[in-house]
């Protein structure tokens, strides 16, 4: 039986050697790879035959912690190779081997040079709860960021691992850190598919909230005083429209320019798509001949004319939204240069809403003159004169048409 085990060592040896850069003593490598060869490994360590190749093989194969402990007694194994063995052991399920290597290195906060991914992040990707706990106890930096700005918490949220999220939060993981694209851990959890409601609830208990998702998506919603709705501070931009709908129908191209050539039907579909993405209940049941809205839904919608005009006044008494000096607050025929302009460049009104006068007309929910296919637009545009920019101005437009002078902004009911 003993002879059979020795034979087995050399049967697996060719596979092992494929990963080696050189060919040290074959029997030594075979012993490092086998969990029952502790006696042989002790011999090689004692006679200074052992080296880093053996340690890497021991970490790669399903060996045991006693062999790894013995190999670590070798004086000629550099720290970099010990770290390499530690990362290699992470791919295996033998936590005892990983723990031995962790104690023998300074690698608790080691990271891959190319991506700055830490070993804690890697453990989160692989869902290794026990190793995450080991690393935290060993002093791993839970707030380290990789080249994309991701933290271990963000990765755990993306992977939907509630236990690791709890462990990281208990170790003072910072929920306010943002990725390079502006997403927080909460924004990642909230927009993840499938959504993990338990993780969202856990993060909300630590102070995270929907405003982080709004900010990530470029949504700055303004609560309208005295009313039960909030309104987007600017017209929906082309960048935002394309992010949600996957296309950009606008004539004048630019990320921060208002989305235009958008029909009323396009606008209500945008509202439903955004609501679904954020896990909210869509407001509209879309039927080209009889689109209906559910007033109890918590999703996004178009404002009514009355809501739009109330918000446009901004609690002030001006002819235009924010001033009686139209050039301060609006892009219109006489100053637009025949085109739209990036949102938010002019002065806001009293509620902090931009471009309520000028730039592009904005769709409202209401049907005009009781004709279903004609819906109200408000606010004036770059193409029209100052009269169209009055707060009280409104006109009807075909619901299935969209042109270069018409865009929209969204609202959402709040308690």
QUITAZI-V424532 format. One record per residue. PHI is phi in whole degrees, 0 to 359 (999 if undefined). OMEGA is omega in whole degrees, -180 to 180 (none if undefined). D_CENTER is the distance of its C-alpha to the mean C-alpha in Angstrom with 1 decimal. Layout:
phi,omega,d_center
PHI,OMEGA,D_CENTER
PHI,OMEGA,D_CENTER
This chain:
phi,omega,d_center
999,180,56.6
296,179,55.9
294,179,56.8
294,178,54.5
298,179,51.5
297,178,52.5
298,-180,52.7
297,178,49.2
303,-176,47.9
278,174,49.2
289,-180,48.0
271,-175,44.3
301,180,45.0
304,179,44.5
294,-180,40.9
297,-175,40.2
291,178,41.9
298,-179,39.7
267,-177,36.9
265,176,39.4
279,179,40.1
217,-176,43.7
238,174,46.2
288,-177,47.2
304,-173,49.8
298,-179,49.0
297,178,50.2
297,179,48.0
297,179,44.8
297,179,45.8
296,-180,46.5
298,-176,43.1
273,-173,41.4
250,-176,43.6
293,-178,43.1
257,-174,46.9
252,-178,47.9
299,-179,47.6
300,-180,51.3
295,180,51.0
297,178,48.0
301,179,50.0
298,-178,52.7
294,178,50.6
294,-179,49.0
299,-177,52.5
263,174,53.9
57,175,50.9
268,-176,50.0
293,179,46.4
204,-175,43.6
295,180,39.8
300,179,40.0
295,179,41.2
296,180,38.5
296,178,35.8
293,178,37.6
298,179,37.9
289,-177,34.2
284,-179,33.5
275,-179,36.1
276,-179,36.3
272,-180,38.8
238,-173,39.4
292,180,38.8
294,178,42.5
294,179,42.6
297,178,39.5
301,-179,41.2
293,-180,44.3
295,-180,42.7
291,176,41.0
284,180,44.5
295,-177,45.0
278,-173,45.3
260,178,44.3
261,-176,40.7
291,180,38.5
301,-179,35.4
298,179,33.2
286,176,34.6
295,177,34.1
293,178,30.4
299,177,30.3
294,178,31.9
298,179,29.5
296,179,26.5
295,-179,28.7
295,180,29.5
298,-179,25.9
284,180,26.0
264,-178,29.0
262,-177,29.4
270,-175,32.2
292,179,30.8
295,178,34.3
296,179,34.2
300,-178,30.8
295,178,32.1
298,180,35.2
294,180,33.4
298,180,31.1
291,-176,34.1
265,-179,35.8
231,172,33.2
256,-168,31.4
265,-178,28.2
298,178,26.2
244,177,23.9
290,179,24.6
215,177,21.9
286,-175,22.0
301,-174,23.3
291,-172,21.5
242,-175,17.9
63,176,18.4
287,180,17.1
278,179,19.1
294,176,21.1
294,177,19.2
300,-180,15.9
298,178,18.0
295,178,19.5
292,178,16.2
299,-176,15.4
278,178,18.9
70,-178,18.9
269,-175,22.0
302,-176,22.3
293,179,25.7
290,176,24.9
302,180,21.9
295,177,24.6
300,-178,27.0
295,178,24.8
297,179,24.0
296,-179,27.8
277,176,28.5
98,179,26.6
298,178,23.3
282,-176,21.1
286,-178,18.2
252,176,16.4
297,-179,16.9
238,178,14.2
273,-175,14.3
295,178,14.6
266,-179,10.9
86,-178,10.7
283,172,9.4
252,177,11.6
300,179,13.3
298,179,11.9
299,-180,8.2
293,178,9.9
296,177,12.1
294,179,9.6
296,-178,8.2
280,178,12.0
73,-178,13.0
261,-176,15.7
296,-177,17.0
295,179,19.8
291,176,17.9
302,179,15.6
299,-179,19.0
295,-180,20.6
291,178,18.1
295,177,18.2
295,179,22.0
265,176,21.9
72,172,20.5
297,-175,16.8
272,-178,15.5
281,-175,12.8
268,179,12.9
298,-179,11.7
245,171,9.0
293,178,7.6
299,180,9.7
271,176,7.6
96,-177,7.7
280,170,4.6
269,177,6.7
301,-180,7.2
294,179,8.2
298,178,5.5
294,-180,3.7
296,-175,7.5
289,-177,8.4
264,-179,6.8
289,176,7.6
235,-1,11.0
283,-179,13.3
285,176,12.3
258,-175,13.8
295,179,15.7
296,180,17.3
294,178,14.2
301,180,13.3
296,179,16.9
300,-179,17.1
292,178,14.4
296,179,16.2
291,178,19.4
266,177,18.3
111,178,17.7
285,-179,14.1
199,-174,14.0
299,180,13.0
300,178,13.6
292,177,10.3
291,177,8.7
305,-177,11.6
296,180,11.2
300,-179,7.6
273,-179,9.3
81,-179,12.5
260,172,14.3
250,-177,17.0
269,-179,19.1
247,177,22.6
287,-176,24.7
272,-177,28.1
305,177,30.9
78,-179,33.3
231,-178,31.2
256,176,28.8
218,174,26.1
244,-175,23.5
231,176,23.1
298,-173,20.7
292,179,22.2
231,170,22.4
295,178,23.1
301,-179,20.2
276,177,19.5
295,178,19.6
300,-179,16.2
291,-179,14.8
299,-179,17.3
291,177,16.5
301,-176,12.7
273,-172,13.9
260,177,17.3
85,176,17.0
215,-179,20.2
221,-176,21.8
277,-170,25.4
296,177,26.2
279,177,29.4
274,-174,28.6
268,178,25.5
168,-175,23.1
304,-176,19.4
265,174,20.5
282,179,23.5
294,173,23.7
293,178,23.3
224,-169,26.9
54,179,29.0
248,179,27.1
284,176,29.4
298,178,29.4
295,175,28.5
299,-177,25.5
294,-180,24.4
290,176,24.8
293,175,23.0
302,-180,20.0
302,-180,20.2
295,-179,20.3
295,178,17.5
297,180,15.1
301,-180,16.6
297,-180,16.1
299,-178,12.4
266,177,12.1
74,178,14.6
262,-180,17.4
277,179,20.9
303,-178,21.7
280,-167,24.7
258,163,26.5
257,-169,28.7
271,174,29.1
220,-173,32.6
305,-178,33.9
261,-176,37.2
199,178,36.1
291,-177,32.4
238,176,32.1
238,178,29.8
262,-176,29.4
294,-179,29.8
267,-180,28.5
289,-179,25.0
260,-178,22.1
275,-178,20.2
271,-177,20.4
206,172,23.7
274,177,26.1
287,168,28.3
285,177,32.0
302,-178,34.4
297,178,35.6
296,-178,32.1
299,-177,31.4
291,177,34.7
298,-180,34.5
293,-179,31.1
296,179,32.5
296,176,35.5
66,-179,33.2
74,-177,36.0
240,-177,38.3
237,180,41.4
250,175,40.8
290,179,41.5
252,-176,38.1
281,175,34.7
116,-178,35.0
185,170,38.4
272,176,41.7
266,-172,41.2
299,-178,39.2
293,178,38.4
282,-171,36.4
235,-172,34.0
219,165,34.1
263,-178,34.0
220,-170,36.9
308,-172,39.7
276,-179,41.6
227,-173,38.8
278,-175,35.9
71,177,37.6
74,-180,37.1
199,173,33.3
283,-180,30.1
227,178,28.5
308,-177,25.0
294,172,24.1
78,-180,24.9
274,179,27.6
271,-180,30.4
295,178,31.3
281,174,29.5
276,-174,31.7
297,179,32.4
264,-178,29.3
87,179,27.0
258,-177,26.6
256,173,26.9
59,174,28.8
291,169,30.3
249,175,33.4
84,-175,33.2
72,172,30.8
221,169,30.4
301,-178,31.8
232,180,29.5
294,170,29.8
242,-177,30.9
290,-167,31.3
296,171,35.1
283,180,37.5
269,176,40.1
55,179,43.8
67,174,43.0
266,-175,42.2
299,-175,39.0
280,175,38.3
238,-179,38.4
245,-177,35.7
286,168,35.8
237,-177,34.0
227,166,34.2
103,-180,33.9
77,-178,35.6
204,178,34.3
300,-172,34.8
264,-173,37.5
243,-177,39.6
279,-174,41.9
294,-178,41.6
297,-179,43.0
289,-178,39.9
270,177,37.8
301,180,39.6
303,-175,37.6
271,-177,39.9
282,174,39.9
206,176,38.7
209,-179,39.7
270,178,39.1
213,-179,37.4
299,-174,37.1
295,-178,34.1
261,179,33.7
244,176,34.0
214,179,31.7
226,-174,32.9
291,-177,32.0
253,-174,32.7
232,174,30.6
226,180,27.0
192,168,25.5
226,-172,23.4
241,176,22.1
227,178,22.9
209,179,22.1
292,175,24.6
229,-179,24.3
275,none,26.8
